[in-house]
Amino acid sequence: MNKDYADFMHDIGILGYEILNDERGLGKDLVYHNLKRLQNFAWWTYEFGLIQNDGPLTNFVDTQMI
């Protein structure tokens, strides 16, 4: 994982913590909604490869089949 992506995910974690603690006074329903949206956003960043691999490529599927 490169540093820029790690910093980005750290910021996402901080945002999730703020949402979870309802620091903005949004209420339970909006907290739940916003956490679900943040979770979805984080998943798609993983899924579509915002992680830059600067080293050797690892084929996850092949290593799991061995």
PDB file of N, CA, C and O in Angstrom:
ATOM      1  N   MET A   1       0.860  -1.167   0.000  1.00  0.00           N
ATOM      2  CA  MET A   1       0.000   0.000   0.000  1.00  0.00           C
ATOM      3  C   MET A   1       0.902   1.225   0.000  1.00  0.00           C
ATOM      4  O   MET A   1       1.859   1.300   0.772  1.00  0.00           O
ATOM      5  N   ASN A   2       0.597   2.180  -0.865  1.00  0.00           N
ATOM      6  CA  ASN A   2       1.427   3.375  -0.886  1.00  0.00           C
ATOM      7  C   ASN A   2       0.971   4.380   0.175  1.00  0.00           C
ATOM      8  O   ASN A   2      -0.139   4.284   0.698  1.00  0.00           O
ATOM      9  N   LYS A   3       1.835   5.336   0.482  1.00  0.00           N
ATOM     10  CA  LYS A   3       1.583   6.284   1.565  1.00  0.00           C
ATOM     11  C   LYS A   3       0.356   7.157   1.289  1.00  0.00           C
ATOM     12  O   LYS A   3      -0.440   7.396   2.197  1.00  0.00           O
ATOM     13  N   ASP A   4       0.194   7.630   0.074  1.00  0.00           N
ATOM     14  CA  ASP A   4      -0.963   8.478  -0.245  1.00  0.00           C
ATOM     15  C   ASP A   4      -2.272   7.741   0.021  1.00  0.00           C
ATOM     16  O   ASP A   4      -3.207   8.303   0.592  1.00  0.00           O
ATOM     17  N   TYR A   5      -2.331   6.475  -0.399  1.00  0.00           N
ATOM     18  CA  TYR A   5      -3.542   5.694  -0.176  1.00  0.00           C
ATOM     19  C   TYR A   5      -3.743   5.416   1.311  1.00  0.00           C
ATOM     20  O   TYR A   5      -4.870   5.465   1.805  1.00  0.00           O
ATOM     21  N   ALA A   6      -2.665   5.127   2.022  1.00  0.00           N
ATOM     22  CA  ALA A   6      -2.756   4.887   3.466  1.00  0.00           C
ATOM     23  C   ALA A   6      -3.257   6.138   4.183  1.00  0.00           C
ATOM     24  O   ALA A   6      -4.089   6.041   5.085  1.00  0.00           O
ATOM     25  N   ASP A   7      -2.762   7.308   3.791  1.00  0.00           N
ATOM     26  CA  ASP A   7      -3.228   8.565   4.389  1.00  0.00           C
ATOM     27  C   ASP A   7      -4.708   8.792   4.091  1.00  0.00           C
ATOM     28  O   ASP A   7      -5.467   9.229   4.955  1.00  0.00           O
ATOM     29  N   PHE A   8      -5.107   8.487   2.851  1.00  0.00           N
ATOM     30  CA  PHE A   8      -6.503   8.625   2.453  1.00  0.00           C
ATOM     31  C   PHE A   8      -7.399   7.727   3.312  1.00  0.00           C
ATOM     32  O   PHE A   8      -8.433   8.173   3.810  1.00  0.00           O
ATOM     33  N   MET A   9      -7.003   6.467   3.484  1.00  0.00           N
ATOM     34  CA  MET A   9      -7.807   5.548   4.286  1.00  0.00           C
ATOM     35  C   MET A   9      -7.820   5.951   5.759  1.00  0.00           C
ATOM     36  O   MET A   9      -8.816   5.738   6.449  1.00  0.00           O
ATOM     37  N   HIS A  10      -6.735   6.523   6.238  1.00  0.00           N
ATOM     38  CA  HIS A  10      -6.700   7.042   7.608  1.00  0.00           C
ATOM     39  C   HIS A  10      -7.744   8.147   7.763  1.00  0.00           C
ATOM     40  O   HIS A  10      -8.473   8.184   8.754  1.00  0.00           O
ATOM     41  N   ASP A  11      -7.813   9.042   6.782  1.00  0.00           N
ATOM     42  CA  ASP A  11      -8.810  10.116   6.820  1.00  0.00           C
ATOM     43  C   ASP A  11     -10.233   9.557   6.775  1.00  0.00           C
ATOM     44  O   ASP A  11     -11.126  10.080   7.442  1.00  0.00           O
ATOM     45  N   ILE A  12     -10.448   8.500   5.994  1.00  0.00           N
ATOM     46  CA  ILE A  12     -11.758   7.855   5.944  1.00  0.00           C
ATOM     47  C   ILE A  12     -12.101   7.284   7.319  1.00  0.00           C
ATOM     48  O   ILE A  12     -13.245   7.379   7.763  1.00  0.00           O
ATOM     49  N   GLY A  13     -11.119   6.696   7.988  1.00  0.00           N
ATOM     50  CA  GLY A  13     -11.326   6.166   9.337  1.00  0.00           C
ATOM     51  C   GLY A  13     -11.694   7.251  10.333  1.00  0.00           C
ATOM     52  O   GLY A  13     -12.567   7.059  11.179  1.00  0.00           O
ATOM     53  N   ILE A  14     -11.027   8.388  10.230  1.00  0.00           N
ATOM     54  CA  ILE A  14     -11.348   9.518  11.111  1.00  0.00           C
ATOM     55  C   ILE A  14     -12.776   9.988  10.854  1.00  0.00           C
ATOM     56  O   ILE A  14     -13.523  10.252  11.796  1.00  0.00           O
ATOM     57  N   LEU A  15     -13.153  10.092   9.591  1.00  0.00           N
ATOM     58  CA  LEU A  15     -14.521  10.494   9.253  1.00  0.00           C
ATOM     59  C   LEU A  15     -15.529   9.495   9.811  1.00  0.00           C
ATOM     60  O   LEU A  15     -16.551   9.894  10.368  1.00  0.00           O
ATOM     61  N   GLY A  16     -15.252   8.208   9.669  1.00  0.00           N
ATOM     62  CA  GLY A  16     -16.141   7.186  10.223  1.00  0.00           C
ATOM     63  C   GLY A  16     -16.282   7.311  11.731  1.00  0.00           C
ATOM     64  O   GLY A  16     -17.377   7.150  12.271  1.00  0.00           O
ATOM     65  N   TYR A  17     -15.189   7.595  12.405  1.00  0.00           N
ATOM     66  CA  TYR A  17     -15.212   7.778  13.861  1.00  0.00           C
ATOM     67  C   TYR A  17     -16.080   8.982  14.238  1.00  0.00           C
ATOM     68  O   TYR A  17     -16.867   8.919  15.182  1.00  0.00           O
ATOM     69  N   GLU A  18     -15.925  10.079  13.485  1.00  0.00           N
ATOM     70  CA  GLU A  18     -16.741  11.273  13.745  1.00  0.00           C
ATOM     71  C   GLU A  18     -18.224  10.981  13.516  1.00  0.00           C
ATOM     72  O   GLU A  18     -19.070  11.398  14.306  1.00  0.00           O
ATOM     73  N   ILE A  19     -18.534  10.271  12.444  1.00  0.00           N
ATOM     74  CA  ILE A  19     -19.932   9.922  12.163  1.00  0.00           C
ATOM     75  C   ILE A  19     -20.481   9.033  13.274  1.00  0.00           C
ATOM     76  O   ILE A  19     -21.576   9.274  13.782  1.00  0.00           O
ATOM     77  N   LEU A  20     -19.722   8.005  13.650  1.00  0.00           N
ATOM     78  CA  LEU A  20     -20.157   7.062  14.676  1.00  0.00           C
ATOM     79  C   LEU A  20     -20.438   7.754  16.008  1.00  0.00           C
ATOM     80  O   LEU A  20     -21.381   7.395  16.712  1.00  0.00           O
ATOM     81  N   ASN A  21     -19.625   8.738  16.345  1.00  0.00           N
ATOM     82  CA  ASN A  21     -19.815   9.477  17.597  1.00  0.00           C
ATOM     83  C   ASN A  21     -20.833  10.603  17.463  1.00  0.00           C
ATOM     84  O   ASN A  21     -21.085  11.328  18.426  1.00  0.00           O
ATOM     85  N   ASP A  22     -21.418  10.757  16.282  1.00  0.00           N
ATOM     86  CA  ASP A  22     -22.441  11.769  15.999  1.00  0.00           C
ATOM     87  C   ASP A  22     -21.997  13.155  16.455  1.00  0.00           C
ATOM     88  O   ASP A  22     -22.752  13.884  17.098  1.00  0.00           O
ATOM     89  N   GLU A  23     -20.757  13.507  16.110  1.00  0.00           N
ATOM     90  CA  GLU A  23     -20.198  14.796  16.501  1.00  0.00           C
ATOM     91  C   GLU A  23     -20.939  15.972  15.863  1.00  0.00           C
ATOM     92  O   GLU A  23     -20.808  17.107  16.321  1.00  0.00           O
ATOM     93  N   ARG A  24     -21.704  15.712  14.826  1.00  0.00           N
ATOM     94  CA  ARG A  24     -22.441  16.787  14.145  1.00  0.00           C
ATOM     95  C   ARG A  24     -23.915  16.826  14.547  1.00  0.00           C
ATOM     96  O   ARG A  24     -24.680  17.647  14.040  1.00  0.00           O
ATOM     97  N   GLY A  25     -24.306  15.938  15.456  1.00  0.00           N
ATOM     98  CA  GLY A  25     -25.684  15.913  15.936  1.00  0.00           C
ATOM     99  C   GLY A  25     -26.697  15.525  14.876  1.00  0.00           C
ATOM    100  O   GLY A  25     -27.778  16.111  14.811  1.00  0.00           O
ATOM    101  N   LEU A  26     -26.370  14.557  14.051  1.00  0.00           N
ATOM    102  CA  LEU A  26     -27.238  14.164  12.941  1.00  0.00           C
ATOM    103  C   LEU A  26     -28.413  13.293  13.359  1.00  0.00           C
ATOM    104  O   LEU A  26     -29.448  13.289  12.692  1.00  0.00           O
ATOM    105  N   GLY A  27     -28.269  12.570  14.435  1.00  0.00           N
ATOM    106  CA  GLY A  27     -29.312  11.642  14.861  1.00  0.00           C
ATOM    107  C   GLY A  27     -29.020  10.235  14.384  1.00  0.00           C
ATOM    108  O   GLY A  27     -28.242  10.023  13.454  1.00  0.00           O
ATOM    109  N   LYS A  28     -29.659   9.280  15.037  1.00  0.00           N
ATOM    110  CA  LYS A  28     -29.384   7.859  14.813  1.00  0.00           C
ATOM    111  C   LYS A  28     -29.599   7.414  13.366  1.00  0.00           C
ATOM    112  O   LYS A  28     -28.778   6.677  12.820  1.00  0.00           O
ATOM    113  N   ASP A  29     -30.681   7.848  12.747  1.00  0.00           N
ATOM    114  CA  ASP A  29     -30.977   7.408  11.379  1.00  0.00           C
ATOM    115  C   ASP A  29     -29.936   7.910  10.375  1.00  0.00           C
ATOM    116  O   ASP A  29     -29.496   7.155   9.508  1.00  0.00           O
ATOM    117  N   LEU A  30     -29.546   9.175  10.491  1.00  0.00           N
ATOM    118  CA  LEU A  30     -28.541   9.705   9.569  1.00  0.00           C
ATOM    119  C   LEU A  30     -27.156   9.136   9.841  1.00  0.00           C
ATOM    120  O   LEU A  30     -26.365   8.957   8.915  1.00  0.00           O
ATOM    121  N   VAL A  31     -26.860   8.850  11.100  1.00  0.00           N
ATOM    122  CA  VAL A  31     -25.584   8.205  11.418  1.00  0.00           C
ATOM    123  C   VAL A  31     -25.529   6.848  10.720  1.00  0.00           C
ATOM    124  O   VAL A  31     -24.536   6.526  10.067  1.00  0.00           O
ATOM    125  N   TYR A  32     -26.582   6.060  10.854  1.00  0.00           N
ATOM    126  CA  TYR A  32     -26.639   4.746  10.205  1.00  0.00           C
ATOM    127  C   TYR A  32     -26.496   4.885   8.686  1.00  0.00           C
ATOM    128  O   TYR A  32     -25.713   4.172   8.060  1.00  0.00           O
ATOM    129  N   HIS A  33     -27.251   5.800   8.111  1.00  0.00           N
ATOM    130  CA  HIS A  33     -27.211   6.020   6.664  1.00  0.00           C
ATOM    131  C   HIS A  33     -25.804   6.418   6.208  1.00  0.00           C
ATOM    132  O   HIS A  33     -25.282   5.862   5.241  1.00  0.00           O
ATOM    133  N   ASN A  34     -25.198   7.373   6.901  1.00  0.00           N
ATOM    134  CA  ASN A  34     -23.878   7.858   6.503  1.00  0.00           C
ATOM    135  C   ASN A  34     -22.795   6.797   6.680  1.00  0.00           C
ATOM    136  O   ASN A  34     -21.868   6.724   5.874  1.00  0.00           O
ATOM    137  N   LEU A  35     -22.901   5.979   7.721  1.00  0.00           N
ATOM    138  CA  LEU A  35     -21.930   4.898   7.892  1.00  0.00           C
ATOM    139  C   LEU A  35     -22.054   3.864   6.777  1.00  0.00           C
ATOM    140  O   LEU A  35     -21.046   3.352   6.289  1.00  0.00           O
ATOM    141  N   LYS A  36     -23.283   3.556   6.374  1.00  0.00           N
ATOM    142  CA  LYS A  36     -23.481   2.618   5.264  1.00  0.00           C
ATOM    143  C   LYS A  36     -22.899   3.184   3.966  1.00  0.00           C
ATOM    144  O   LYS A  36     -22.274   2.449   3.201  1.00  0.00           O
ATOM    145  N   ARG A  37     -23.095   4.477   3.711  1.00  0.00           N
ATOM    146  CA  ARG A  37     -22.544   5.097   2.505  1.00  0.00           C
ATOM    147  C   ARG A  37     -21.022   5.119   2.550  1.00  0.00           C
ATOM    148  O   ARG A  37     -20.365   4.878   1.538  1.00  0.00           O
ATOM    149  N   LEU A  38     -20.464   5.405   3.712  1.00  0.00           N
ATOM    150  CA  LEU A  38     -19.009   5.419   3.852  1.00  0.00           C
ATOM    151  C   LEU A  38     -18.442   4.015   3.653  1.00  0.00           C
ATOM    152  O   LEU A  38     -17.399   3.844   3.021  1.00  0.00           O
ATOM    153  N   GLN A  39     -19.128   3.020   4.192  1.00  0.00           N
ATOM    154  CA  GLN A  39     -18.700   1.634   4.012  1.00  0.00           C
ATOM    155  C   GLN A  39     -18.724   1.268   2.532  1.00  0.00           C
ATOM    156  O   GLN A  39     -17.794   0.633   2.035  1.00  0.00           O
ATOM    157  N   ASN A  40     -19.771   1.660   1.832  1.00  0.00           N
ATOM    158  CA  ASN A  40     -19.891   1.377   0.408  1.00  0.00           C
ATOM    159  C   ASN A  40     -18.783   2.076  -0.379  1.00  0.00           C
ATOM    160  O   ASN A  40     -18.179   1.483  -1.272  1.00  0.00           O
ATOM    161  N   PHE A  41     -18.524   3.331  -0.043  1.00  0.00           N
ATOM    162  CA  PHE A  41     -17.465   4.090  -0.706  1.00  0.00           C
ATOM    163  C   PHE A  41     -16.111   3.407  -0.506  1.00  0.00           C
ATOM    164  O   PHE A  41     -15.349   3.235  -1.458  1.00  0.00           O
ATOM    165  N   ALA A  42     -15.817   3.020   0.734  1.00  0.00           N
ATOM    166  CA  ALA A  42     -14.539   2.368   1.029  1.00  0.00           C
ATOM    167  C   ALA A  42     -14.421   1.056   0.252  1.00  0.00           C
ATOM    168  O   ALA A  42     -13.359   0.751  -0.292  1.00  0.00           O
ATOM    169  N   TRP A  43     -15.506   0.279   0.198  1.00  0.00           N
ATOM    170  CA  TRP A  43     -15.462  -0.984  -0.533  1.00  0.00           C
ATOM    171  C   TRP A  43     -15.112  -0.748  -2.000  1.00  0.00           C
ATOM    172  O   TRP A  43     -14.269  -1.455  -2.551  1.00  0.00           O
ATOM    173  N   TRP A  44     -15.747   0.235  -2.639  1.00  0.00           N
ATOM    174  CA  TRP A  44     -15.485   0.463  -4.061  1.00  0.00           C
ATOM    175  C   TRP A  44     -14.070   0.961  -4.303  1.00  0.00           C
ATOM    176  O   TRP A  44     -13.509   0.704  -5.368  1.00  0.00           O
ATOM    177  N   THR A  45     -13.478   1.664  -3.350  1.00  0.00           N
ATOM    178  CA  THR A  45     -12.078   2.061  -3.540  1.00  0.00           C
ATOM    179  C   THR A  45     -11.190   0.829  -3.556  1.00  0.00           C
ATOM    180  O   THR A  45     -10.217   0.782  -4.308  1.00  0.00           O
ATOM    181  N   TYR A  46     -11.507  -0.178  -2.733  1.00  0.00           N
ATOM    182  CA  TYR A  46     -10.741  -1.427  -2.760  1.00  0.00           C
ATOM    183  C   TYR A  46     -10.996  -2.170  -4.070  1.00  0.00           C
ATOM    184  O   TYR A  46     -10.068  -2.624  -4.738  1.00  0.00           O
ATOM    185  N   GLU A  47     -12.271  -2.280  -4.415  1.00  0.00           N
ATOM    186  CA  GLU A  47     -12.692  -3.086  -5.558  1.00  0.00           C
ATOM    187  C   GLU A  47     -12.090  -2.585  -6.871  1.00  0.00           C
ATOM    188  O   GLU A  47     -11.684  -3.391  -7.708  1.00  0.00           O
ATOM    189  N   PHE A  48     -12.029  -1.288  -7.056  1.00  0.00           N
ATOM    190  CA  PHE A  48     -11.567  -0.745  -8.325  1.00  0.00           C
ATOM    191  C   PHE A  48     -10.111  -0.320  -8.311  1.00  0.00           C
ATOM    192  O   PHE A  48      -9.664   0.405  -9.200  1.00  0.00           O
ATOM    193  N   GLY A  49      -9.369  -0.767  -7.305  1.00  0.00           N
ATOM    194  CA  GLY A  49      -7.919  -0.686  -7.381  1.00  0.00           C
ATOM    195  C   GLY A  49      -7.297   0.661  -7.141  1.00  0.00           C
ATOM    196  O   GLY A  49      -6.354   1.034  -7.839  1.00  0.00           O
ATOM    197  N   LEU A  50      -7.794   1.403  -6.178  1.00  0.00           N
ATOM    198  CA  LEU A  50      -7.101   2.633  -5.839  1.00  0.00           C
ATOM    199  C   LEU A  50      -5.820   2.349  -5.065  1.00  0.00           C
ATOM    200  O   LEU A  50      -5.037   3.257  -4.787  1.00  0.00           O
ATOM    201  N   ILE A  51      -5.616   1.086  -4.722  1.00  0.00           N
ATOM    202  CA  ILE A  51      -4.359   0.691  -4.097  1.00  0.00           C
ATOM    203  C   ILE A  51      -3.342   0.507  -5.223  1.00  0.00           C
ATOM    204  O   ILE A  51      -3.542  -0.305  -6.126  1.00  0.00           O
ATOM    205  N   GLN A  52      -2.269   1.257  -5.159  1.00  0.00           N
ATOM    206  CA  GLN A  52      -1.238   1.168  -6.184  1.00  0.00           C
ATOM    207  C   GLN A  52      -0.185   0.165  -5.738  1.00  0.00           C
ATOM    208  O   GLN A  52       0.366   0.278  -4.644  1.00  0.00           O
ATOM    209  N   ASN A  53       0.085  -0.792  -6.568  1.00  0.00           N
ATOM    210  CA  ASN A  53       1.087  -1.802  -6.260  1.00  0.00           C
ATOM    211  C   ASN A  53       2.393  -1.396  -6.922  1.00  0.00           C
ATOM    212  O   ASN A  53       2.507  -1.447  -8.146  1.00  0.00           O
ATOM    213  N   ASP A  54       3.376  -0.996  -6.130  1.00  0.00           N
ATOM    214  CA  ASP A  54       4.675  -0.601  -6.665  1.00  0.00           C
ATOM    215  C   ASP A  54       5.672  -1.758  -6.683  1.00  0.00           C
ATOM    216  O   ASP A  54       6.808  -1.591  -7.127  1.00  0.00           O
ATOM    217  N   GLY A  55       5.260  -2.914  -6.208  1.00  0.00           N
ATOM    218  CA  GLY A  55       6.165  -4.065  -6.142  1.00  0.00           C
ATOM    219  C   GLY A  55       5.722  -5.144  -7.097  1.00  0.00           C
ATOM    220  O   GLY A  55       4.946  -4.891  -8.019  1.00  0.00           O
ATOM    221  N   PRO A  56       6.216  -6.353  -6.878  1.00  0.00           N
ATOM    222  CA  PRO A  56       5.821  -7.466  -7.743  1.00  0.00           C
ATOM    223  C   PRO A  56       4.320  -7.756  -7.627  1.00  0.00           C
ATOM    224  O   PRO A  56       3.732  -7.640  -6.552  1.00  0.00           O
ATOM    225  N   LEU A  57       3.737  -8.124  -8.722  1.00  0.00           N
ATOM    226  CA  LEU A  57       2.302  -8.410  -8.760  1.00  0.00           C
ATOM    227  C   LEU A  57       2.030  -9.770  -8.133  1.00  0.00           C
ATOM    228  O   LEU A  57       2.707 -10.752  -8.439  1.00  0.00           O
ATOM    229  N   THR A  58       1.045  -9.819  -7.263  1.00  0.00           N
ATOM    230  CA  THR A  58       0.631 -11.074  -6.652  1.00  0.00           C
ATOM    231  C   THR A  58      -0.745 -11.427  -7.190  1.00  0.00           C
ATOM    232  O   THR A  58      -1.665 -10.612  -7.119  1.00  0.00           O
ATOM    233  N   ASN A  59      -0.891 -12.609  -7.716  1.00  0.00           N
ATOM    234  CA  ASN A  59      -2.175 -13.061  -8.225  1.00  0.00           C
ATOM    235  C   ASN A  59      -2.907 -13.764  -7.088  1.00  0.00           C
ATOM    236  O   ASN A  59      -2.637 -14.929  -6.797  1.00  0.00           O
ATOM    237  N   PHE A  60      -3.825 -13.063  -6.453  1.00  0.00           N
ATOM    238  CA  PHE A  60      -4.523 -13.565  -5.278  1.00  0.00           C
ATOM    239  C   PHE A  60      -5.274 -14.864  -5.572  1.00  0.00           C
ATOM    240  O   PHE A  60      -5.228 -15.801  -4.775  1.00  0.00           O
ATOM    241  N   VAL A  61      -5.956 -14.922  -6.699  1.00  0.00           N
ATOM    242  CA  VAL A  61      -6.759 -16.104  -7.020  1.00  0.00           C
ATOM    243  C   VAL A  61      -5.869 -17.335  -7.125  1.00  0.00           C
ATOM    244  O   VAL A  61      -6.194 -18.377  -6.556  1.00  0.00           O
ATOM    245  N   ASP A  62      -4.754 -17.235  -7.841  1.00  0.00           N
ATOM    246  CA  ASP A  62      -3.871 -18.390  -8.009  1.00  0.00           C
ATOM    247  C   ASP A  62      -3.290 -18.860  -6.684  1.00  0.00           C
ATOM    248  O   ASP A  62      -3.185 -20.065  -6.454  1.00  0.00           O
ATOM    249  N   THR A  63      -2.909 -17.933  -5.806  1.00  0.00           N
ATOM    250  CA  THR A  63      -2.315 -18.341  -4.535  1.00  0.00           C
ATOM    251  C   THR A  63      -3.345 -19.004  -3.638  1.00  0.00           C
ATOM    252  O   THR A  63      -2.980 -19.820  -2.791  1.00  0.00           O
ATOM    253  N   GLN A  64      -4.618 -18.678  -3.797  1.00  0.00           N
ATOM    254  CA  GLN A  64      -5.658 -19.289  -2.984  1.00  0.00           C
ATOM    255  C   GLN A  64      -6.011 -20.693  -3.474  1.00  0.00           C
ATOM    256  O   GLN A  64      -6.525 -21.504  -2.704  1.00  0.00           O
ATOM    257  N   MET A  65      -5.743 -20.981  -4.727  1.00  0.00           N
ATOM    258  CA  MET A  65      -6.094 -22.283  -5.291  1.00  0.00           C
ATOM    259  C   MET A  65      -5.039 -23.346  -5.014  1.00  0.00           C
ATOM    260  O   MET A  65      -5.303 -24.537  -5.177  1.00  0.00           O
ATOM    261  N   ILE A  66      -3.873 -22.938  -4.605  1.00  0.00           N
ATOM    262  CA  ILE A  66      -2.774 -23.892  -4.368  1.00  0.00           C
ATOM    263  C   ILE A  66      -2.989 -24.637  -3.082  1.00  0.00           C
ATOM    264  O   ILE A  66      -2.171 -25.481  -2.713  1.00  0.00           O
TER     265      ILE A  66
END
